[in-house]
Amino acid sequence: MITHSEAKVEAQKIVAQMTIDEKIGQINFRAPAIQRLGITDYNYWNEALHGVARAGVATVFPQAIGLAAIFDDQLMEEIAGVIAEEGRAKYNQYHAEGDNDIYKGLTYWSPNINIFRDPRWGRGQETYGEDPYLTSRLGVAFIKGLQGDGPYLKLAACAKHFAVHSGPEADRHSFDAVVNDKDLYETYLPAFEAAVKEADVESFMGAYNAVNGIPACVHPELLQDILRGKWAFEGHVVSDFGALEDVHEHHHYTENAAQTMALAMKIGCNLCAGNVSDSLHQALAEGLVTEAEITQAVVELYTTRVRLGMFDETNPYNAIPYEANDSKEHMALSLKAAEKALVLLKNDGILPIKKESVKNVAVIGPNARSIEALQGNYFGVASRNVTFLDGIQDYLEDDARVYYAPGCHLFQEYAESTLSRPHERASEAIIAAKHADTVVMCLGLDPTIEGEQGDSGNVYGSGDKETLGLPAEQIRLLDQILALDKPVILVVAAGSAISLYGREEHPNLHAILHAWYPGSQGGKALAKVLFGEISPSGKLPVTFYRTTDNLPDFKDYGMKNRTYRYLEESPLYPFGYGLTYGQIALADLQVETQEKDYLIKGTITNTSDCAMEEVLQVYGKTDSKHETLNGKLVAYKRVALAAGETKTVTVPVAKINLTVVNEAGERLFDGEQITFTLGTTAPCSRAQELGQPAPLVATVPLVETVVI
């Protein structure tokens, strides 16, 4: 693949032909055409968190948090490769039509590798969860898949939002995230570092918020000392949309747009996603910035465009046809991902349902027919969406009667008409339930109330959640159905942790499936799991807390009592948790020390009579005083098992993953020994209460033989 240094030579030649006015024009994300140089207009803004987004028809995969629940790097890279194929296919046709508008370019502002540190954050659905290691591994895989391994970048990926960014949404334009060095380097930066060093990510996006008093998009420590200095990043940096305006308008760090843009050029924010880039004319006239500094920014941007092969008519990616978009093969991969992403939280034996024994099923709830509950935010348009109701109806065909009732609105008192009394659809749901042998309730959230400020309504406050509970209307409906003494299976669509505040133990609530926002094939995947065609195998990439009562304030970026690594209480459902239809036994744990890693070996046996997949997880905890409170995930491996099958599995753990971070933010080997835990969830007593097998534990000397 063409390197940065090779591409930069070509970029310098192109930029050298531009006037200063033309250069300033190229600093904006809506870069105008330079006709005399044969350069077309170009818009840098594109999205692809879980499929090509906002650009018409494309394959819609499960939302990012659902992809994280699969715990599978290889599948993640394959999915990103499909997104890249579709992105190129669409670009080729749009470009041929002279349509270079927003969402139609090759620079994709994905993935979001922020840490989902607080379950109230509405945009947490866009991330890979709360764990730095899991986020790093999946982020690297996604970036590699997007960018490909051809002669040019297939697409240019963007690691966002740099850095220390995870709500609250309502204050994001003025918020100052105060973070100590330990939390910064232990929690908030590892995924970004991996994106540079392991995936050669082409761009970074600066966050809206300030970090320790300095707006992230003009933060010298973040952008100069760490990103381009310590990590040797060679790509370009773009602001989040309007984030440069925030520097002077909301953070009041500078006095005006000219000062902000001058500072951006000097610090290394190369591209303005916003409307203040023209103030560089004023900044130049006032001597706040030099033409050389502006030129450098444009060279960085054109280096990316050269690496994408945008000026090479022989680029093989130009031949990717429109037919590559939204193909049957891609839709099948979306279904596969949705199947593996579903997390079974509770099952008293009611699942899987035997199709031949079903006569009447009631499918109830505001998310039963909801397309929004499939999509998540930043979505493309699926050529066909299979809702939860569709999936169940299609699967049962004419073999059973399916009664449907929405039961209530997602959050309002009136589901349809304010001329009626409140809760006017509840009686219909009760009637449907009374006529059914089994009730499948489809509740949860959707991206209209959980997501990004501006995209989501203010039901919970700019897209964030106030509590972990379902909306009051849904709880009212759930309680009414549970009171009927019918077996209830609850399907929750949400991009974050949900608590039923004790209803999880209700005797009539026989099973709970967390579906995330599962993509266009979500209903088909749900039906295949409900009726036992496949066993569920998703794992929680976030901790499910019982309440938010003991969590720190939402604005507190310290990690104390946050996420499984520092949690001081028993969770509702632990990180890494998820049931299957099978049962496994673990045995024969062995730890072999090598030069750069430890080999964790063990046997896993499927003691049940159904095929299944399990995600083996390795957690490590040193005896260092700098270690996280509860240890940390250091490796994982998805294992497929036939009924009754035993496999010997080897999981390598890189020694670098066993380092700790001290209070000064320094990463080091420290301690005398390391305790490894091999199991199916994060180690805690709650896991065994929920029926998970006891993990295998081994303590060995901590041997440092690698260079950090």
Residue pairs with C-beta under 8 A, 6 or more apart in sequence:
1 149
1 150
1 151
1 152
1 153
1 307
2 151
2 152
2 306
2 307
2 309
4 234
4 235
4 303
4 307
5 234
7 303
7 304
7 306
7 307
8 299
8 303
8 306
10 302
10 306
10 311
11 299
11 300
11 301
11 302
11 303
11 305
11 306
12 299
14 37
14 39
14 302
14 306
14 311
15 23
15 295
15 298
15 299
15 302
17 37
18 26
18 34
18 37
18 298
20 284
20 291
20 294
21 281
22 34
23 291
23 294
23 295
23 298
24 277
24 278
24 280
24 281
24 284
24 294
25 31
25 32
25 34
26 32
26 298
26 301
26 302
27 261
27 270
27 271
27 272
27 277
27 280
27 294
27 297
27 298
27 301
28 271
28 272
28 274
28 275
28 277
28 278
29 43
29 44
29 45
29 238
29 271
29 272
29 273
29 274
30 41
30 43
30 102
31 41
31 42
31 43
31 44
31 301
32 41
33 39
33 40
33 41
40 95
40 98
40 100
41 100
42 100
42 105
42 305
42 310
43 100
43 101
43 102
43 103
43 104
43 105
44 105
44 107
44 238
44 271
44 273
45 102
45 103
45 105
45 107
45 109
45 241
45 273
46 52
46 53
46 54
46 55
46 87
46 102
46 103
46 104
46 105
46 106
46 107
46 108
46 109
47 53
47 54
47 103
47 108
47 109
47 110
47 378
48 83
48 87
48 108
48 110
48 146
48 155
49 63
49 64
49 110
49 111
49 112
49 126
49 376
49 377
49 378
50 60
50 61
50 62
50 63
50 64
50 66
50 67
50 376
50 378
50 379
50 519
51 58
51 59
51 60
51 61
51 83
51 86
51 334
51 379
51 380
51 519
52 58
52 59
52 83
52 86
52 87
52 90
52 325
52 380
53 103
53 378
53 379
53 380
54 102
54 103
54 378
54 379
54 380
55 90
55 94
55 103
55 104
55 380
56 90
56 380
56 381
57 325
57 326
57 380
57 381
57 382
57 383
58 86
58 90
58 325
58 326
58 380
58 381
58 382
59 82
59 83
59 86
59 325
59 326
59 327
59 330
59 331
59 333
59 334
59 380
59 382
59 520
60 334
60 374
60 375
60 379
60 380
60 381
60 382
60 385
60 519
60 520
61 67
61 79
61 83
61 333
61 334
61 337
61 338
61 519
62 334
62 337
62 338
62 341
62 376
62 516
62 517
62 518
62 519
62 522
63 125
63 126
63 375
63 376
63 377
63 495
63 516
63 517
63 518
63 519
64 111
64 112
64 125
64 126
64 127
64 128
64 376
65 116
65 124
65 125
65 126
65 127
65 128
65 129
65 495
65 496
65 516
65 517
65 541
65 542
66 337
66 338
66 341
66 376
66 495
66 515
66 516
66 517
66 518
66 519
66 538
67 76
67 79
67 128
67 138
67 337
67 341
68 127
68 128
68 129
68 134
68 135
68 138
68 541
69 340
69 341
69 342
69 343
69 516
69 538
69 539
69 540
69 541
69 578
70 76
70 337
70 340
70 341
70 537
70 538
70 638
71 134
71 539
71 541
71 615
71 617
71 636
71 638
72 340
72 638
73 137
73 138
73 140
73 141
74 141
75 336
75 337
75 340
76 138
76 141
76 142
76 145
77 141
77 142
77 144
77 145
78 145
78 333
79 142
79 145
79 333
79 337
80 141
80 142
80 143
80 144
80 145
80 146
81 145
81 146
81 148
82 145
82 330
82 333
83 145
83 146
83 155
84 145
84 146
84 147
84 148
84 154
84 155
85 154
85 320
85 324
85 325
85 330
86 324
86 325
86 326
86 330
87 106
87 108
87 146
87 154
87 155
88 106
88 154
88 155
88 317
88 320
88 324
89 320
89 321
89 322
89 323
89 324
89 325
90 104
90 322
90 325
91 104
91 105
91 106
92 317
92 318
92 320
92 321
92 322
93 322
94 100
94 101
94 104
95 104
106 153
106 155
106 156
106 308
106 310
107 155
107 156
107 158
107 202
107 203
107 304
107 308
108 146
108 155
108 156
108 157
108 158
109 158
109 160
109 205
109 238
110 142
110 146
110 157
110 158
110 160
110 378
111 128
111 138
111 139
111 142
111 143
111 157
111 158
111 159
111 160
112 123
112 126
112 127
112 160
112 161
113 127
113 128
113 135
113 136
113 139
113 159
113 160
113 191
113 192
113 195
114 123
114 126
114 127
114 160
114 161
114 165
114 166
114 188
115 127
115 130
115 131
115 132
115 135
115 166
115 187
115 188
115 191
115 563
116 124
116 127
116 128
116 129
116 130
116 166
116 496
116 541
116 542
117 130
117 166
117 187
117 557
117 559
117 562
117 563
118 124
118 166
118 167
118 551
118 554
118 562
119 465
119 468
119 496
119 497
119 542
119 543
119 544
119 545
119 548
119 551
120 167
120 168
120 464
120 465
120 466
120 467
120 468
120 496
120 548
120 554
121 166
121 167
121 168
121 169
121 464
121 496
121 554
122 167
122 169
122 450
122 451
122 452
122 453
122 456
122 460
122 462
122 463
122 464
122 465
122 496
123 166
123 167
123 169
123 377
123 451
123 452
123 463
124 166
124 167
124 495
124 496
124 542
125 376
125 377
125 447
125 450
125 451
125 495
125 496
125 516
125 517
126 377
126 378
126 495
127 135
127 166
128 134
128 135
128 138
128 139
128 191
128 541
129 135
129 540
129 541
129 542
129 575
130 541
130 542
130 543
130 562
130 563
130 564
130 575
131 541
131 563
131 564
131 565
131 575
131 632
131 633
132 186
132 187
132 190
132 191
132 632
133 190
133 632
133 633
133 634
133 657
134 541
134 633
134 636
135 190
135 191
136 190
136 191
136 193
136 194
136 195
137 194
139 159
139 191
139 194
139 195
139 199
140 194
140 195
140 198
140 199
142 157
143 157
143 159
143 195
143 199
143 200
143 201
144 199
146 154
146 155
146 156
146 157
147 153
147 154
147 155
147 156
147 157
147 199
147 200
147 201
147 202
148 154
148 155
150 316
150 317
151 309
151 315
151 316
152 307
152 308
152 309
152 312
152 315
152 317
153 202
153 304
153 307
153 308
153 309
154 317
155 308
156 202
156 203
156 235
156 304
156 307
156 308
157 199
157 201
157 202
157 203
158 201
158 202
158 203
158 204
158 205
158 238
159 191
159 192
159 195
159 196
159 201
159 203
159 204
159 205
160 204
160 205
160 207
160 240
161 205
161 206
161 207
161 208
161 216
161 240
162 192
162 204
162 205
162 206
162 207
162 216
162 222
162 223
162 227
162 237
163 184
163 188
163 189
163 192
163 207
163 211
163 216
163 222
164 177
164 179
164 184
164 188
164 207
164 209
164 211
164 216
164 557
165 172
165 177
165 207
165 208
165 209
165 216
167 464
167 554
168 175
168 461
168 462
168 464
168 554
168 555
169 452
169 453
169 456
169 461
169 462
169 463
169 464
170 453
170 461
170 462
170 464
171 555
172 208
172 209
172 453
173 208
173 242
173 243
173 246
173 249
173 250
174 246
174 250
174 251
175 208
175 209
175 210
175 555
176 209
176 210
176 211
176 212
176 213
176 251
177 209
177 210
177 211
177 212
177 557
178 212
178 557
179 188
179 211
179 212
179 557
179 558
180 558
180 663
181 663
181 664
181 665
182 626
182 661
182 662
182 663
182 664
182 665
183 557
183 558
183 559
184 665
185 661
185 665
185 666
185 667
186 559
186 628
186 660
186 661
186 665
187 559
189 226
192 204
192 227
193 231
195 201
196 227
196 231
196 232
196 233
197 231
201 235
202 235
202 236
202 304
202 307
203 235
203 236
203 237
203 238
203 304
204 227
204 233
204 235
204 236
204 237
204 238
205 237
205 238
205 239
205 240
205 273
206 216
206 217
206 218
206 219
206 222
206 223
206 237
206 238
206 239
206 240
206 243
206 269
207 216
207 217
207 240
207 243
208 216
208 240
208 242
208 243
208 246
209 215
209 216
210 216
210 219
210 251
210 253
211 219
211 222
214 220
214 221
214 253
215 243
215 246
215 247
215 251
215 253
216 222
216 243
217 223
217 237
217 239
217 240
217 243
217 244
217 247
217 264
217 269
218 244
218 247
218 253
218 254
218 260
218 263
218 264
218 267
218 269
219 267
220 267
223 237
223 267
223 268
223 269
224 267
224 268
227 233
227 237
227 268
228 268
234 303
235 300
235 303
235 304
236 270
236 271
236 297
236 300
236 301
236 303
236 304
237 268
237 269
237 270
237 271
237 300
238 269
238 270
238 271
238 272
238 273
239 264
239 269
239 271
239 272
239 273
239 274
240 273
241 273
241 274
242 273
242 274
242 275
243 273
243 274
244 257
244 260
244 261
244 264
244 269
244 272
244 273
244 274
244 276
245 257
245 260
245 274
245 275
245 276
247 253
247 254
247 260
247 263
247 264
248 254
248 255
248 256
248 257
248 259
248 260
253 260
254 260
254 263
256 279
257 276
257 279
257 282
258 279
258 280
258 282
258 283
258 286
258 288
259 283
259 288
260 276
260 279
261 272
261 276
261 277
261 279
261 280
261 283
261 289
262 280
262 283
262 288
262 289
264 270
264 272
265 280
265 283
265 289
265 293
265 294
265 296
265 297
266 289
266 293
270 297
270 298
270 300
270 301
271 297
271 301
280 289
280 294
283 289
284 290
284 291
284 294
305 311
309 315
309 317
309 318
326 383
331 520
331 521
334 519
334 520
334 521
335 521
335 524
335 525
337 519
338 518
338 519
338 521
338 522
338 524
338 525
339 525
339 528
339 529
339 534
340 537
340 538
340 613
341 515
341 516
341 518
341 525
341 538
342 513
342 514
342 515
342 516
342 518
342 525
342 526
342 529
342 536
342 537
342 538
343 513
343 514
343 516
343 536
343 538
343 539
343 540
343 577
343 578
344 351
344 511
344 512
344 513
344 529
344 536
344 538
344 578
344 579
344 580
345 504
345 512
345 513
345 514
345 544
345 573
345 577
345 578
345 579
346 504
346 509
346 510
346 511
346 512
346 579
347 510
347 511
347 579
347 581
348 510
348 511
349 510
350 438
350 487
350 489
350 510
350 511
351 489
351 510
351 511
351 529
351 530
351 532
351 581
352 529
352 530
352 531
352 532
352 581
353 438
353 530
353 531
353 532
354 531
354 532
355 395
355 396
355 399
355 400
355 531
356 399
358 396
358 399
358 400
358 437
358 438
359 400
359 401
359 437
360 400
360 401
360 402
360 403
360 435
360 436
360 437
360 438
361 392
361 396
361 400
361 401
361 402
361 403
361 436
361 437
361 438
361 439
361 440
362 402
362 403
362 404
362 405
362 429
362 432
362 433
362 435
362 436
362 438
362 439
362 440
362 486
363 388
363 389
363 392
363 402
363 403
363 404
363 405
363 440
363 442
364 404
364 405
364 406
364 407
364 429
364 432
364 433
364 439
364 440
364 441
364 442
364 477
364 481
365 406
365 407
365 408
365 429
365 441
365 442
365 443
365 474
365 477
365 491
366 406
366 407
366 408
366 409
366 410
366 415
366 442
366 443
366 474
367 373
367 388
367 410
367 442
367 443
367 444
367 446
367 491
367 493
368 387
368 388
368 389
368 404
368 406
368 442
369 387
369 388
369 389
369 390
369 404
369 406
370 387
370 388
370 410
370 442
370 446
370 493
371 385
371 387
372 446
372 447
372 448
373 387
373 388
373 442
373 444
373 445
373 446
373 493
373 517
373 522
374 382
374 385
374 386
374 387
374 493
374 517
374 518
374 519
374 520
374 522
374 523
375 382
375 385
375 447
375 517
375 519
375 520
376 447
376 495
376 516
376 517
376 519
377 447
377 451
377 452
377 455
377 456
379 447
382 519
382 520
384 520
385 520
385 523
386 394
386 520
386 521
386 522
386 523
386 524
387 522
387 523
388 440
388 442
388 491
388 493
388 515
388 522
388 523
388 526
389 402
389 404
389 442
389 523
390 523
390 524
391 522
391 523
391 524
391 525
391 526
391 527
392 402
392 440
392 523
392 526
392 527
392 530
393 402
394 523
394 524
394 527
395 524
395 527
395 528
395 530
395 531
396 402
403 432
403 435
403 436
404 432
405 425
405 428
405 429
405 431
405 432
406 415
406 425
406 428
406 429
407 415
407 425
407 426
407 428
407 429
407 477
407 481
408 415
408 423
408 425
408 426
408 429
408 473
408 474
408 476
408 477
409 415
409 416
409 425
409 473
410 445
410 446
410 448
410 449
410 471
410 473
410 474
411 449
411 459
411 471
411 472
411 473
411 474
412 473
413 422
413 423
413 473
414 420
414 422
414 424
415 423
415 424
415 425
416 424
416 425
417 424
423 473
423 476
426 476
426 477
426 480
429 477
429 480
429 481
430 480
430 481
430 484
433 439
433 481
433 484
433 486
434 484
434 486
436 486
437 486
437 487
438 486
438 487
438 489
439 481
439 484
439 486
439 487
439 488
439 489
440 488
440 489
440 491
440 530
441 477
441 478
441 481
441 488
441 489
441 490
441 491
442 491
442 493
443 470
443 474
443 477
443 478
443 490
443 491
443 492
443 493
444 470
444 474
444 491
444 492
444 493
444 494
444 498
444 515
445 465
445 470
445 471
445 493
445 494
445 495
445 496
445 498
446 493
446 517
447 455
447 456
447 495
447 517
448 456
448 457
449 456
449 457
449 459
449 460
449 463
449 471
450 456
450 460
450 463
450 465
450 494
450 495
450 496
451 463
451 495
452 463
453 462
453 463
454 462
455 463
456 462
456 463
457 463
459 471
460 466
464 554
465 496
467 547
467 548
468 497
468 498
468 499
468 545
468 547
468 548
469 475
469 498
469 499
469 500
469 501
470 478
470 492
470 498
470 500
475 500
478 490
478 500
478 503
479 503
481 488
482 488
482 503
482 506
482 508
482 509
483 508
484 508
485 508
486 508
487 508
487 510
488 508
488 509
488 510
489 510
489 511
489 512
489 513
489 530
490 509
490 511
490 512
490 513
491 513
491 515
491 526
492 498
492 512
492 513
492 514
492 515
493 515
493 516
493 517
493 518
493 522
494 514
494 516
494 517
495 516
495 517
496 542
497 542
497 543
497 544
497 545
497 572
498 514
498 544
499 544
499 545
499 546
499 547
499 572
500 509
501 546
501 547
503 509
504 512
504 572
513 526
513 529
513 530
513 536
514 538
514 540
515 522
515 526
518 525
518 526
527 533
528 534
529 535
529 536
532 581
532 610
535 580
535 581
535 582
535 610
535 611
535 612
535 613
536 578
536 579
536 580
536 581
537 578
537 580
537 612
537 613
537 614
537 615
537 638
538 578
539 576
539 577
539 578
539 615
539 617
539 681
540 573
540 574
540 575
540 576
540 577
540 578
541 575
542 563
542 575
543 563
543 564
543 567
543 571
543 573
543 574
543 575
544 571
544 572
544 573
544 574
544 577
545 551
545 571
545 572
546 569
546 570
546 571
546 572
550 561
550 568
550 569
551 561
551 562
552 558
552 560
552 561
552 562
559 565
559 566
560 566
560 568
561 567
561 568
561 569
563 575
564 571
564 574
564 575
564 576
564 630
564 682
564 684
565 628
565 629
565 630
565 631
565 632
566 628
566 629
566 630
567 629
567 630
568 629
570 684
570 685
570 686
571 684
571 686
573 686
573 690
574 681
574 682
574 684
574 686
574 687
574 690
575 633
575 681
575 682
576 615
576 617
576 633
576 680
576 681
576 682
577 680
577 681
577 682
577 687
577 690
577 692
578 615
578 681
579 690
579 691
580 612
580 613
580 614
581 608
581 610
581 612
582 606
582 607
582 608
582 610
582 611
582 612
582 614
582 641
582 643
583 606
583 607
583 608
583 693
584 604
584 605
584 606
584 607
584 612
584 614
584 641
584 680
584 693
585 604
585 605
585 607
585 693
586 602
586 603
586 604
586 605
586 678
586 679
586 693
586 694
586 695
586 696
587 602
587 603
587 605
587 696
588 601
588 602
588 603
588 648
589 600
589 601
589 602
589 676
589 678
589 696
589 697
589 698
590 599
590 600
590 601
590 602
590 698
591 598
591 599
591 600
591 601
591 676
591 698
591 700
592 598
592 599
592 601
593 700
593 701
593 703
595 705
595 706
596 654
596 655
596 705
596 706
597 652
597 653
597 654
597 655
598 652
598 653
598 655
598 658
598 674
598 676
598 700
599 650
599 651
599 652
599 653
600 618
600 635
600 650
600 651
600 652
600 653
600 676
600 678
601 648
601 649
601 650
601 651
602 616
602 648
602 649
602 678
602 696
603 646
603 647
603 648
603 649
604 614
604 616
604 639
604 641
604 646
604 647
604 649
605 641
605 644
605 645
605 646
605 647
606 612
606 614
606 641
606 642
606 643
606 644
606 645
606 646
607 644
608 643
608 644
609 643
609 644
610 643
611 640
611 641
611 642
611 643
612 640
612 641
613 638
613 639
613 640
613 641
614 638
614 639
614 641
614 680
615 636
615 637
615 638
615 639
615 680
616 636
616 637
616 638
616 639
616 649
616 651
616 678
616 679
616 680
617 633
617 635
617 636
617 678
617 679
617 680
617 681
617 682
618 633
618 634
618 635
618 636
618 651
618 653
618 676
618 677
618 678
619 631
619 632
619 633
619 634
619 676
619 677
619 679
619 682
619 683
620 631
620 632
620 634
620 653
620 657
620 658
620 674
620 675
620 676
620 677
621 627
621 628
621 630
621 631
621 632
621 674
621 675
621 677
622 658
622 660
622 670
622 671
622 673
622 674
622 675
622 702
623 671
623 672
623 673
623 674
623 675
624 660
624 670
624 671
625 670
626 660
626 661
626 662
626 663
626 668
626 670
627 660
627 671
628 660
630 682
630 683
630 684
631 675
631 677
631 683
632 657
633 682
634 653
634 654
634 657
634 658
634 676
635 651
635 652
635 653
635 654
635 657
636 651
637 649
637 651
639 647
639 649
641 647
651 678
653 676
655 669
655 703
655 704
655 705
655 706
656 706
656 708
658 669
658 674
658 702
659 667
659 668
659 669
659 670
659 708
660 667
660 668
660 669
660 670
660 671
661 667
661 668
662 668
662 670
667 708
668 708
669 702
669 704
669 708
671 702
672 701
672 702
673 699
673 700
673 701
673 702
674 699
674 700
674 701
674 702
675 697
675 698
675 699
676 697
676 698
676 699
676 700
677 683
677 695
677 696
677 697
678 695
678 696
678 697
679 687
679 692
679 693
679 694
679 695
679 696
680 687
680 692
680 693
680 695
681 687
681 692
683 695
687 695
688 694
